[in-house]
Amino acid sequence: MPTKPRRARKWIREGFAVAKFNDLGQFYVQLVDEPSGSETQPIVIGIDPGKLYSGIGVQSSKVSLFTAHLILPFQKVKDRMEQRAMMRRGRRNRRINRQVAYSQRAHRQKRFSNRKQRKLPPSIRANRQLELRVVKELCKVLPITGIVYEIVEAKGSKSFSPVMVGQKWALTQLAEFAPVETRKGWETSQLRTQLGLHKQKHQKGDAIPATHAVDGIALACSAFIKYESFHTAKAYGHQWTGEVSVTVASFKVIRRPPISRRQLHLMVPGKGGIRRKYGGSTTRHGVRKGDLVSSPKGIGYVSGDTEKQVSVSVANWKRLGQISSSKVQLIRRSNGLIVA
C-alpha cells in the first residue's frame, strides 16, 4: 500500500526493501521479507477512453494516487495501414503482366472472403491495447479492487464512432484484472461538478490533467460516492452519499514510440531503381529504437541511426541530435512505452 516517503527510505536503508521503478515511471519499494499485515485499502482505476487521447486516474477514498494522459496511436496506425495497402497494390501491379489474357495472369486465388469481418480495426485495437497495458502495469504495484469505464452511446449508426467500436471487447479484457463498472458521459460530468474539478473543453490535445485525466479521477471517485434517493417523514429526494478526498497526484504523459515497422523497401525507388530497406527497431550500434540512453546532449530515446551516429530524441520524439555511437550509453531497454 502507499506509505510515507520517510518510512520507505528507512526500509531501504535498513535492508527491509529494495527501490524499484515500473514501466510507467512509478517509484515503489518491494519488501524483501513477508509483510507484517495484508490489509489493503480499496483502490479504483477510472478510464475515460477516446479516439486520440484517453485519461486515466487511480483513486482511493483518502488520496489520489496516479493520473495519466494517453496519446493514442489511432491516426498513426490508420495512416500506416493505408500506406501498406498502397504498397501492396503497387507490388501486385508490377507483378501482373496485363498484356496476356486475364485467365493466364499470375493472380493468386483468394484464400478467404474478406467482405465480412468481425475483428476490430487495427487503429481501434491499438488504442484499447495501450489502455490495457497501462492498467496491467498499475495492477502490478497497486491492489486494484475495481475499474470504472466510461462508455459512449452514439446516436444513429453504432458503427461510425471509433470510441464506441470495440467497447465490449475492451470491457471483456479489463474484467480479467478487476470487476468493471460502466458510467455514461453525463454521469461523469455530474461527478466532476460535485467534486469541484475543472475540465478544459477546448484544445483537448493539451497534455495536462485538466483535459482527460480529470475525467479518470472523477470516474474512479464514483466507486466511493453515490447519488442516491432518500425518504424521510418530512422530505424526500436525492443526495450525494459517501466520502472521498481528491488530492494532487503524479501526472504522466504516455505514448507508444512512433517507430516504423520493418518494410521490404521504400515506396519510391532511389537512383538506379534500387529501393533501400526501411523501418524496423534494430540499429547498427548495439542499441534498439525506443531504448532510453544517456548522451552529451541529454537523456533521450533512440529514434534512428546512421553509419556512425545514433539519433536521440526526447519524449515528444523531437530529435536532440545525431550523436556518435561511442558517446551514447544505454540506461534501459525499450519497454514499448514513452513516459514523460
Backbone torsions as a table, in degrees:
resi	resn	phi	psi	omega
1	MET	NA	157.6	175.7
2	PRO	-57.1	139.4	-179.1
3	THR	-134.1	173.8	-179.9
4	LYS	-73.8	143.0	178.6
5	PRO	-56.6	-36.5	-179.5
6	ARG	-62.7	-41.7	179.7
7	ARG	-69.0	-39.6	179.5
8	ALA	-63.5	-41.0	177.8
9	ARG	-63.0	-37.3	179.2
10	LYS	-66.4	-41.5	177.8
11	TRP	-59.9	-44.5	-178.8
12	ILE	-65.6	-43.5	-177.8
13	ARG	-63.5	-38.1	-176.8
14	GLU	-91.9	2.3	174.9
15	GLY	83.0	12.7	178.1
16	PHE	-81.3	-17.1	-177.4
17	ALA	-150.8	163.0	176.1
18	VAL	-120.7	146.7	-179.3
19	ALA	-85.4	138.8	-179.1
20	LYS	-146.3	161.5	171.5
21	PHE	-123.9	142.7	174.4
22	ASN	-96.6	-176.9	-175.5
23	ASP	-68.5	-13.8	177.5
24	LEU	-93.5	5.2	-179.4
25	GLY	79.6	12.2	177.8
26	GLN	-79.8	133.1	174.5
27	PHE	-87.8	135.3	176.2
28	TYR	-150.0	165.9	177.0
29	VAL	-115.7	141.0	178.4
30	GLN	-112.9	121.7	-178.8
31	LEU	-67.3	142.2	179.8
32	VAL	-79.9	-40.3	-179.7
33	ASP	-107.1	175.5	177.9
34	GLU	-63.9	138.4	179.4
35	PRO	-69.3	158.4	-179.6
36	SER	-73.6	-20.7	179.0
37	GLY	-148.2	165.8	-177.9
38	SER	-126.3	15.1	179.4
39	GLU	-75.7	136.2	179.1
40	THR	-131.9	159.5	176.2
41	GLN	-90.0	151.2	173.3
42	PRO	-65.3	129.4	178.4
43	ILE	-129.0	132.8	-173.2
44	VAL	-125.0	140.5	174.3
45	ILE	-101.3	130.8	174.2
46	GLY	-107.8	131.8	-177.4
47	ILE	-124.4	122.7	174.6
48	ASP	-109.5	93.0	-174.5
49	PRO	-76.1	152.9	178.1
50	GLY	-145.5	-173.6	179.1
51	LYS	-88.7	-45.1	-178.5
52	LEU	-110.2	-25.9	-178.1
53	TYR	-141.4	148.5	174.8
54	SER	-132.2	154.6	177.7
55	GLY	-119.5	140.3	179.3
56	ILE	-132.0	136.6	176.4
57	GLY	-136.1	144.1	178.1
58	VAL	-121.3	127.8	-170.4
59	GLN	-140.6	139.4	164.7
60	SER	-111.7	177.4	-178.6
61	SER	-69.5	-18.8	-174.7
62	LYS	-104.8	-25.0	-171.7
63	VAL	-157.7	149.8	171.1
64	SER	-85.7	130.8	-170.6
65	LEU	-103.8	-31.3	-172.8
66	PHE	-164.2	140.4	172.4
67	THR	-135.2	150.3	-177.9
68	ALA	-149.3	145.4	174.5
69	HIS	-113.9	113.9	-176.7
70	LEU	-96.9	124.8	173.2
71	ILE	-92.3	108.3	-170.5
72	LEU	-82.6	149.4	-175.6
73	PRO	-87.8	21.0	-172.6
74	PHE	-54.2	-57.8	-173.9
75	GLN	-67.0	-38.2	-180.0
76	LYS	-63.2	-45.3	180.0
77	VAL	-66.4	-40.9	179.6
78	LYS	-60.7	-46.2	-179.5
79	ASP	-64.2	-39.6	-178.0
80	ARG	-71.8	-33.2	175.8
81	MET	-66.6	-38.1	176.7
82	GLU	-66.3	-39.8	178.2
83	GLN	-65.0	-39.4	179.2
84	ARG	-63.2	-40.8	178.6
85	ALA	-65.0	-38.6	179.6
86	MET	-64.8	-42.2	178.8
87	MET	-66.7	-37.5	179.1
88	ARG	-64.0	-43.1	178.3
89	ARG	-64.0	-37.3	178.3
90	GLY	-64.2	-41.0	179.1
91	ARG	-65.4	-42.1	179.7
92	ARG	-66.1	-37.1	-179.9
93	ASN	-64.9	-37.2	179.9
94	ARG	-74.8	-28.3	-176.4
95	ARG	-78.5	-36.0	-172.0
96	ILE	-84.9	128.6	176.3
97	ASN	-88.4	108.0	-175.9
98	ARG	-84.3	3.2	178.8
99	GLN	-84.0	-14.7	179.9
100	VAL	-98.9	169.1	-179.9
101	ALA	-62.5	152.7	-175.8
102	TYR	-58.7	-39.1	-177.1
103	SER	-69.4	-16.3	-177.8
104	GLN	-103.9	2.3	-179.0
105	ARG	-76.2	159.7	-175.5
106	ALA	-83.8	58.2	177.2
107	HIS	-84.4	136.8	172.6
108	ARG	-87.1	131.9	178.8
109	GLN	-67.2	145.4	-178.7
110	LYS	-65.4	140.1	179.1
111	ARG	-91.3	-25.9	179.0
112	PHE	-159.9	165.1	177.1
113	SER	-86.8	120.7	-179.3
114	ASN	-102.0	21.3	-177.8
115	ARG	-87.7	-13.9	177.8
116	LYS	-137.0	106.5	-177.5
117	GLN	-122.8	144.7	179.8
118	ARG	-113.6	6.8	-179.5
119	LYS	-84.1	160.9	178.7
120	LEU	-72.4	141.8	171.7
121	PRO	-59.3	142.9	-176.2
122	PRO	-57.1	-36.3	-178.2
123	SER	-65.9	-41.2	-179.8
124	ILE	-73.2	-39.3	177.7
125	ARG	-61.0	-40.6	178.8
126	ALA	-62.9	-38.4	177.0
127	ASN	-59.9	-51.9	-176.3
128	ARG	-68.3	-33.6	179.7
129	GLN	-67.5	-32.9	176.3
130	LEU	-65.8	-40.9	176.4
131	GLU	-63.2	-42.5	179.1
132	LEU	-63.7	-37.1	179.9
133	ARG	-63.5	-42.1	179.4
134	VAL	-65.6	-42.9	178.4
135	VAL	-61.8	-40.1	179.6
136	LYS	-61.4	-43.3	-179.9
137	GLU	-67.3	-36.7	178.6
138	LEU	-67.0	-38.2	-179.3
139	CYS	-67.7	-19.3	179.2
140	LYS	-72.9	-28.6	-175.0
141	VAL	-116.3	-9.2	-179.6
142	LEU	-126.7	138.9	177.7
143	PRO	-77.8	79.9	-175.8
144	ILE	-70.6	128.5	-179.4
145	THR	-106.6	-10.9	-179.3
146	GLY	-168.8	158.5	177.1
147	ILE	-130.7	131.9	176.8
148	VAL	-113.4	124.7	-172.0
149	TYR	-122.2	129.8	178.3
150	GLU	-85.1	126.3	179.7
151	ILE	-103.7	155.0	-179.0
152	VAL	-110.8	134.4	175.6
153	GLU	-118.1	93.4	-178.5
154	ALA	-77.5	144.1	176.5
155	LYS	-82.6	150.4	179.0
156	GLY	79.4	-138.5	-178.8
157	SER	-63.8	134.5	-177.2
158	LYS	-87.7	1.7	-174.5
159	SER	-105.7	-4.8	-173.9
160	PHE	-88.2	-21.7	-174.9
161	SER	-84.6	116.5	178.8
162	PRO	-63.1	-25.1	179.3
163	VAL	-77.4	-36.1	-176.7
164	MET	-75.6	-35.3	178.9
165	VAL	-65.1	128.5	178.0
166	GLY	90.0	5.1	-180.0
167	GLN	-63.1	-44.6	-178.1
168	LYS	-63.8	-40.1	178.4
169	TRP	-63.1	-43.4	-179.5
170	ALA	-63.8	-41.4	-179.8
171	LEU	-65.2	-37.3	177.7
172	THR	-63.9	-41.8	179.7
173	GLN	-68.2	-40.4	-179.1
174	LEU	-66.9	-30.1	-178.4
175	ALA	-63.9	-16.2	177.5
176	GLU	-74.9	-17.9	-179.9
177	PHE	-95.1	-40.9	-177.6
178	ALA	-166.0	163.5	175.5
179	PRO	-58.4	138.5	-174.3
180	VAL	-113.5	134.2	170.9
181	GLU	-117.4	154.6	-180.0
182	THR	-117.9	149.0	175.1
183	ARG	-133.4	153.0	176.0
184	LYS	-95.8	167.5	-175.1
185	GLY	-60.6	-40.4	-179.0
186	TRP	-68.1	-29.3	176.1
187	GLU	-68.6	-39.5	176.3
188	THR	-61.8	-40.8	179.3
189	SER	-62.8	-43.2	178.0
190	GLN	-62.7	-42.6	179.8
191	LEU	-62.7	-42.9	179.9
192	ARG	-60.8	-42.7	179.2
193	THR	-64.7	-44.3	-179.6
194	GLN	-62.5	-37.3	-178.5
195	LEU	-82.4	-9.5	-179.9
196	GLY	73.6	30.7	-178.6
197	LEU	-93.8	140.1	179.9
198	HIS	-96.3	136.2	177.9
199	LYS	-119.8	130.9	174.8
200	GLN	-85.0	113.0	-175.0
201	LYS	-96.8	-6.8	173.5
202	HIS	-108.4	156.2	-178.8
203	GLN	50.5	60.7	-175.3
204	LYS	-70.0	-9.0	177.6
205	GLY	-80.7	-7.9	179.2
206	ASP	-63.7	129.6	-178.2
207	ALA	-84.7	71.2	178.9
208	ILE	-132.6	158.7	-178.4
209	PRO	-61.7	-26.7	-173.8
210	ALA	-75.5	-8.7	-178.3
211	THR	-86.9	-55.3	-175.8
212	HIS	-130.7	-33.4	-178.5
213	ALA	-62.8	-30.1	-180.0
214	VAL	-63.2	-33.6	176.8
215	ASP	-70.6	-33.9	176.0
216	GLY	-61.8	-42.1	177.7
217	ILE	-65.5	-42.9	-179.9
218	ALA	-61.5	-42.3	179.0
219	LEU	-64.9	-40.7	178.8
220	ALA	-65.1	-35.4	179.5
221	CYS	-67.6	-20.9	-178.8
222	SER	-64.5	-14.9	177.5
223	ALA	-78.4	-14.9	-175.6
224	PHE	-112.9	-20.8	176.5
225	ILE	-125.7	144.4	-177.4
226	LYS	-133.4	150.1	174.0
227	TYR	-100.8	99.7	-170.7
228	GLU	-120.8	157.1	178.5
229	SER	-81.8	151.4	175.8
230	PHE	-136.7	157.1	-179.6
231	HIS	-149.4	121.4	176.7
232	THR	-122.4	-176.6	-179.0
233	ALA	-67.3	-26.9	-175.0
234	LYS	-114.1	-12.7	-175.8
235	ALA	-153.4	161.4	174.2
236	TYR	-153.6	162.1	-179.2
237	GLY	158.3	-146.7	179.9
238	HIS	-130.5	150.0	178.0
239	GLN	-154.6	160.6	178.0
240	TRP	-83.9	130.7	177.9
241	THR	-121.7	154.6	-179.2
242	GLY	100.7	175.1	-177.1
243	GLU	-145.9	135.8	177.6
244	VAL	-149.7	147.4	-179.1
245	SER	-119.3	116.2	178.3
246	VAL	-94.1	122.2	-178.0
247	THR	-124.5	174.9	176.4
248	VAL	-70.3	132.4	-178.1
249	ALA	-130.3	162.6	177.2
250	SER	-62.9	142.3	-176.4
251	PHE	-124.0	128.7	-178.8
252	LYS	-124.7	145.1	171.4
253	VAL	-107.7	119.8	-170.9
254	ILE	-121.9	136.0	175.9
255	ARG	-150.8	168.7	172.6
256	ARG	-86.2	146.4	174.2
257	PRO	-64.6	125.5	-175.6
258	PRO	-78.2	66.1	-178.1
259	ILE	-94.4	131.6	178.0
260	SER	-72.8	136.6	176.1
261	ARG	-70.4	155.8	-177.2
262	ARG	-64.8	128.9	177.8
263	GLN	-114.4	157.9	178.4
264	LEU	-62.7	-39.1	-177.5
265	HIS	-168.1	170.0	174.2
266	LEU	-70.7	160.2	179.6
267	MET	-69.5	-37.6	-175.7
268	VAL	-104.4	127.4	179.3
269	PRO	-66.3	152.3	174.3
270	GLY	-87.5	-161.9	179.3
271	LYS	-64.7	138.1	-179.6
272	GLY	78.5	9.3	179.0
273	GLY	75.3	13.3	-178.2
274	ILE	-91.1	131.4	178.6
275	ARG	-105.7	122.1	179.9
276	ARG	-83.1	159.3	177.8
277	LYS	-67.5	155.9	-176.7
278	TYR	-145.9	143.2	174.1
279	GLY	84.2	-170.7	-177.4
280	GLY	97.5	165.1	-176.0
281	SER	-103.0	-7.0	-177.0
282	THR	-87.6	156.7	172.3
283	THR	-129.2	178.7	-178.4
284	ARG	-93.4	9.8	-169.8
285	HIS	-128.3	21.1	175.0
286	GLY	84.6	-4.0	175.6
287	VAL	-113.2	160.2	179.9
288	ARG	-115.9	155.3	178.3
289	LYS	-63.3	133.5	-176.2
290	GLY	98.1	-11.2	177.0
291	ASP	-68.4	142.0	175.4
292	LEU	-86.1	124.9	-174.5
293	VAL	-133.6	160.7	173.9
294	SER	-107.7	136.1	-178.9
295	SER	-140.8	166.2	177.6
296	PRO	-59.0	-22.7	-179.9
297	LYS	-95.1	2.8	177.5
298	GLY	126.4	176.4	179.0
299	ILE	-85.7	134.6	180.0
300	GLY	-162.4	-168.2	-176.5
301	TYR	-112.0	142.0	177.0
302	VAL	-69.0	125.6	-178.3
303	SER	-121.4	-5.4	179.7
304	GLY	173.6	-177.7	180.0
305	ASP	-157.0	160.4	169.4
306	THR	-122.0	-167.3	-176.7
307	GLU	-62.0	-36.1	-176.6
308	LYS	-126.0	-2.8	-173.9
309	GLN	-126.3	160.8	177.0
310	VAL	-120.9	132.1	176.0
311	SER	-83.3	127.3	179.6
312	VAL	-117.3	128.9	-177.7
313	SER	-124.9	156.6	176.5
314	VAL	-84.8	-174.8	-172.1
315	ALA	-63.4	-30.7	177.8
316	ASN	-86.0	11.7	175.7
317	TRP	67.8	22.8	169.6
318	LYS	-85.7	131.7	-170.9
319	ARG	-75.5	128.8	172.6
320	LEU	-72.0	-37.4	-180.0
321	GLY	161.0	172.1	173.6
322	GLN	-101.5	117.3	-168.5
323	ILE	-119.0	144.8	178.3
324	SER	-56.6	137.1	-175.7
325	SER	-61.1	-26.7	-179.3
326	SER	-72.9	-16.5	-178.0
327	LYS	-101.1	4.5	-179.3
328	VAL	-103.5	129.2	-177.8
329	GLN	-118.1	131.0	-179.0
330	LEU	-73.7	131.4	174.7
331	ILE	-102.5	-49.5	-177.2
332	ARG	-153.7	138.8	176.6
333	ARG	-66.7	156.7	-179.0
334	SER	-64.2	135.4	175.2
335	ASN	-114.0	11.4	178.3
336	GLY	83.8	6.7	180.0
337	LEU	-132.0	144.0	170.8
338	ILE	-113.5	117.7	-175.5
339	VAL	-118.6	127.4	178.8
340	ALA	-128.6	NA	NA
